[in-house]
């Protein structure tokens, strides 16, 4: 793998939500989708790209568990950016059971919500650009 191809798959600084105003706006106006171990809030950001925010509170566990959950979510987002709708902010809120879910299951759960065409299920409202 060349340096240029590896860089295109990384998470750019503009793809992260860091300011509290964006989190607050998402909490107030966003649409919540609940899957086992994870809540995803989706809100339009009026930008040409999608952004990721992670809210891992202390109810997950100590710092080690919270950081592990954040690393896993960032990797899932990085590997599967194309299924999430562009022009939206996505806030991922893991809960206690998130760190106990297997990697294989974690790789398929967000796809079921955002890309119903891949899974053969009907889901109202949330559709990826590939479907």
Residue pairs with C-beta under 8 A, 6 or more apart in sequence:
9 78
9 79
10 78
11 52
11 74
11 77
11 78
14 49
14 51
15 49
15 50
15 51
15 52
15 81
16 51
16 52
16 53
17 23
17 26
17 51
17 52
17 53
17 89
17 91
22 45
22 51
22 53
22 89
23 53
23 55
23 91
25 43
25 89
26 41
26 43
26 53
26 89
26 91
27 41
27 91
29 43
30 41
30 42
30 43
30 89
30 91
31 41
31 42
31 43
31 125
31 126
32 39
32 40
32 41
33 39
33 40
33 41
33 42
33 113
33 126
34 40
35 109
35 110
35 112
35 113
36 97
36 101
36 109
37 94
37 95
37 97
37 98
37 100
37 101
37 106
37 109
38 92
38 93
38 94
38 95
38 98
38 109
38 110
39 92
39 93
39 95
40 90
40 91
40 92
40 93
40 110
40 113
41 89
41 90
41 91
41 93
42 85
42 88
42 89
42 90
42 126
43 88
43 89
43 91
44 87
44 88
44 89
45 51
45 87
45 88
45 89
46 87
47 87
48 86
48 87
49 86
49 87
50 81
50 84
50 85
50 86
50 87
50 88
50 89
50 90
51 88
51 89
51 90
52 73
52 74
52 77
52 90
52 92
53 89
53 90
53 91
53 92
54 69
54 70
54 73
54 74
54 91
54 92
54 93
54 94
55 91
55 92
55 93
56 66
56 67
56 69
56 70
56 93
56 94
57 66
57 93
58 66
59 95
59 96
60 66
60 69
60 94
60 95
60 96
60 98
60 99
61 96
61 99
65 99
68 99
69 94
69 98
69 99
72 98
72 99
72 103
72 106
73 92
73 94
76 106
76 107
76 110
77 84
77 90
77 92
79 107
80 107
80 110
80 111
82 128
82 129
82 130
83 110
83 111
83 114
83 115
83 118
83 128
83 130
84 90
84 110
84 114
84 128
85 114
85 126
85 127
85 128
85 129
86 129
101 109
108 119
111 118
111 119
112 119
112 121
112 123
113 123
113 126
114 126
114 127
114 128
115 127
115 128
115 130
115 131
116 122
116 123
116 127
116 131
117 127
117 128
117 130
117 131
118 130
118 131
